[in-house]
């Protein structure tokens, strides 16, 4: 039994080279969006870490956060 990804790969191999190139560009572009999203979250995490280190904010343990959320 073929898995969907294997069937798709077989279909892609049947495409002309220029079409495969265009498809690859689109797939890579979609992955780049994920990297941009990850980079944005990394920036937020770094900012929060800096706020904790500077004393502008305090850290809470996971159990503290869950307790607060349950209380709300």
C-alpha positions in Angstrom: 0.0 0.0 0.0 1.3 3.4 -0.9 1.4 6.2 1.6 0.1 9.6 0.3 3.5 11.1 0.5 5.0 8.3 -1.6 2.3 8.7 -4.2 2.8 12.5 -4.3 6.6 12.0 -4.7 6.0 9.7 -7.6 3.7 12.3 -9.3 6.2 15.1 -8.7 8.9 13.0 -10.4 6.7 12.9 -13.5 6.6 16.7 -13.8 9.0 18.6 -16.1 12.1 20.0 -14.5 10.8 23.6 -14.5 7.5 22.6 -12.8 9.4 20.7 -10.1 11.6 23.7 -9.6 8.5 26.0 -9.2 7.0 23.5 -6.8 10.2 23.3 -4.7 10.3 27.1 -4.5 6.8 27.1 -3.2 7.5 24.4 -0.6 10.6 26.1 0.6 8.8 29.5 0.8 6.2 27.8 3.0 8.9 26.5 5.3 10.5 30.0 5.5 7.2 31.3 6.9 7.6 28.8 9.7 11.1 30.0 10.3 9.9 33.6 10.4 7.2 32.6 13.0 9.8 30.7 15.1 12.1 33.8 14.9 9.3 36.0 16.1 8.6 33.8 19.1 12.4 33.6 19.8 12.4 37.4 19.9 9.5 37.5 22.4 11.2 34.9 24.6 14.5 36.8 24.5 12.6 40.0 25.5 10.9 38.3 28.4 14.1 36.8 29.5 15.8 40.2 29.5 12.8 41.7 31.5 13.3 39.0 34.1 17.0 39.5 34.3 16.6 43.2 34.7 14.0 42.8 37.4 11.3 44.5 35.3 9.3 41.3 35.5 9.4 38.1 37.6 9.2 34.5 36.5 6.5 32.1 37.6 6.8 28.3 37.7 4.6 26.2 35.5 2.6 25.0 38.5 2.0 28.7 39.6 0.7 29.6 36.2 -1.6 26.6 36.0 -3.0 27.4 39.5 -3.7 31.0 38.4 -5.4 29.8 35.3 -7.6 27.4 37.2 -8.5 30.1 39.7 -9.7 32.3 36.9 
